[in-house]
Amino acid sequence: VQLVESGGGLVQAGGSLRLSCAASGIIFRANTMAWYRQTPGKQRELVASISSIGTTNYAGSVKGRFTISRDNTKNTVYLQMNSLKPEDTAVYYCKAPTTAWGQGTQVTVSP
């Protein structure tokens, strides 16, 4: 089982990034997929999730700015992040219920 996150980087406040997470070793289409983020000294927090049938949920802090989506043909989940704020700076991870954490991808938003 492997999750590989990509797409992070440095962006100015107000900018956008699109994160991708490619999954292997799981029945991707059957799994709820989620994005989490973590900053130093803080607990990992749930950012967004998408069920196997496409139902989405978002943390209040990102609702209206972030969009989670999935492509079951590519075993990939995405996180489109718009109107980024400095407080969105974190390492972002994707996860399925039965998988370990991946290496994450760093997102840094400058003021």
ABEGO torsion letter per residue (X at the ends): XBBBBBGBEBBBBGBBBBBBBBBBGBBAAABBBBBBBBBBGBBBBBABBBBAAGBBBBBAAABGABBBBBBAAAGBBBBBBBGBBAAABBBBBBBBAABBBBAEBBBBBBX
